[in-house]
Every structure is written in structure tokens, then in C-alpha cells.
Amino acid sequence: MRSAAGVRATSVLVAGVLATVLFVAALAFPPKASATALPPQLRVPLATAVTTPAGSWAVVAMGHLSDPLNTFWELFFLAPGASRWSLVTPPGVADNGGLVAGVPFFGPVAIGFEPSQQLHYSPLALSSDGGAHWTPALMPTALSAAPDALAYEPAGPAVPGRALALVRTRGGQVLAGPASLIGWAPLVSDRALMALAGRSCGIEGLDAVAFGPGGGPMVGTGCRRPGQVGIFTLQGGLWRQTGPTLSAPLAGSPTEMLRLDVSGSAITGLVADSNGAGSRLLAVWRHGGGSWSASAPLPIGPSQTLLSTAFGVGGELAVLVAGPGKNRTPEEVAPGRPWIRLPLLPPGTTTVAPMGNGSIDAFDVHGSHLRVYTLAAGANTWISSQSMDVPIAYGSS
């Protein structure tokens, strides 16, 4: 559906009945595997960004965002030291259903395509050069509609590369695959994880996958039991609950793991809970073999919607929240610091990305036109830093 910079081949999809796609503000998608009962405004969107020492990646929805057939998900990359984002969306596959990214601390990056229309499985793509070239691969089933449904660990001196995928089954299932992303096998399901290690949590579906600092597979889940954060790690052939137990006043409601990221030896999670008193977000961190720490809760009102989430290289976590009157409010938190409300953004902003130098970039979308705004570290004004037109062939899905 695009030229060489981002051509979409329509041969992958045939015309047919449109699958139902939920678009709320920043586009929440078909329910992922978790069954934890959170209000619609806390459904985690696929609009994401992550920064590592090897660069920054951002997943941004563009086009006519109220029309699934004319919404096209784009992938952008910013190399270390560069001043401009590059459009690096993998070519050859329709991406109306959304993109998810498996971005390791160093090495190749894996991208998964969410199903849409009559595409009932998830094509994959792998790049080792910042998205300049992509190698296609295949998932024989559908990835869960969750931003951390795909994790990738490149090969090292003593270990082969590996991948994890959270797929759409009732309750959720995790598959394990090789570095080639071809040849997947079941690793664990929600029922098996509950029986092996999840009774103290009361697992409610699977939410995220990652590779832990020691290389063991990790799974993020919802927890029915108040105060439990569902992070489970495969260690020595056994699944263990490694997430924290929250204490008052943070504990009190069932939780859901919205995001899970591992950056070197540090683990960062974004947790949500909701009860009769309201909804809130909570960041949790663990560095090396140390104890867990948690942020203060960030209240999310009934008239607000979570638009995007993002991880920085130092454990920073940024969220973009839509409020009444099309307000776009970015909030950022880091280990040992409170949530900081940043200046309001233009109403077309859909994704925010913490940078390695302490600044934050924001992606403002108007159809096929993209404008990037930058908030320098310590500044209080967003500055327009980049503008580009993305080639989109409307009506070509």
C-alpha cells in the first residue's frame, strides 16, 4: 500500500467482512488475553515507544483514525545521536490491525503485525540495522492485542537467540521460538501457570512477555488478589512468582500488568487497578537482585483515557492521557521520583517517547502528516522539531 519507503502489498489480504476493531481515543484494540475487569479508559493501547542504548522506536497510528480500513500503523526509529526520526515500517504486510515490537537492550528488533480483516495470523519481521532492512517470518496464530505480546533476545556468546509470543487463546498462551522467529512451540498457558505458581496471585489472564535480566522467560499477568503484582519468571525449570506484593495504601484492588520491560538488569512495570473509589496507574521497578520499589499512584478519572505508554533507557515510564476537551496530558515517572505532569500537547498527539538525553518527543498526527514536538530536559515548552508526510494509500486495505 506504499511505495519503496513503506509499500503495503494488498495481496496479503482479500476483500471481506471487516473484523470489529475498538477505537477509543488512541485506539484500544480487541481485548487481550487478560480477564481482569478494568474500565475502558485503562485498556492499554498499542501506541508505544521504547528507548535503548541502540536507539528509540515508536509505534504510531496514522491516517483516518476513526476508520479501521484507513488507519495505518507506522514504525519510526531514531538512531543514537540523530536529530530526525526515520520511517522504517516493515513492507509487504497490511498493518491496519496494529504493530507490536520486541525491542531488546541491544541487537535485532522483532516486529509483529496484529490480525485485521481476514488476516487471522500474525506475520513477523526482524531487523538488525535499525529498520533499514527486514527479514520476514511467521507466527502461525494471532498475537494478543497487547503492546508487550512479543519479546526478543538476540544470540550471545554462549546462548542462542530466542523469542516469546503471547497469543490469542482463551485466557492466554505463551509460545517460545528461535531467533529466526520460525518454528514456535507452546511454553505455558494461563491455567498451567496458575497451577504451577499462580495461586497466591489468583491469575486473571496473561498480559505481557519479556526476558528477565538472567535470561529467563517472564510473563506478566492480572491478579485477582489485591496487592499482588503478577510477574512470573522461569528459573531452573520452575515458574516462580517474582512480582512485588504491594503494601497499604498501594494495595487494595485486583491488578493488571499493562506493560513489562527489561532494560539490562532493570525491570520496569506499569500496573493498573480499579475499584469503587476510582482507577489508577502504578509503576514498579527492580534493579539487579534488589528489592522492588513502587511509585505513588497516578489517578485516572472516568473522563480520561490512556492513549500511549513508553519506556526510557533508565527506567523512566511515560504515559499520555486524554481528558475532557481533547486535552493531551503527558505524565512521566522514574525510579525514586514522583509522577511529573508535563505541559499539554496538541490534540492530535497520539504517542510520546522518552529520549536517552532526558528529553521527550511527542508525535502529533493529522492524517498522513506527522509533526514531532520535543520537550528538552528541564524545559516547560514543547518545540516543533520535525515534520514529515508519510505516504499512505487510503482505500488500499
Helices and strands as residue ranges (DSSP letters): G 10-12, G 40-42, E 48-52, E 55-63, G 68-70, E 71-78, E 86-87, E 99-102, E 109-113, E 122-127, E 135-139, E 150-153, E 162-167, E 173-178, E 185-189, H 190-197, E 203-211, E 217-223, E 230-235, E 238-241, E 255-263, E 266-275, E 278-287, E 293-294, E 298-300, E 305-311, E 317-322, G 324-326, E 328-333, E 340-341, E 349-354, E 360-366, E 369-375, E 383-389
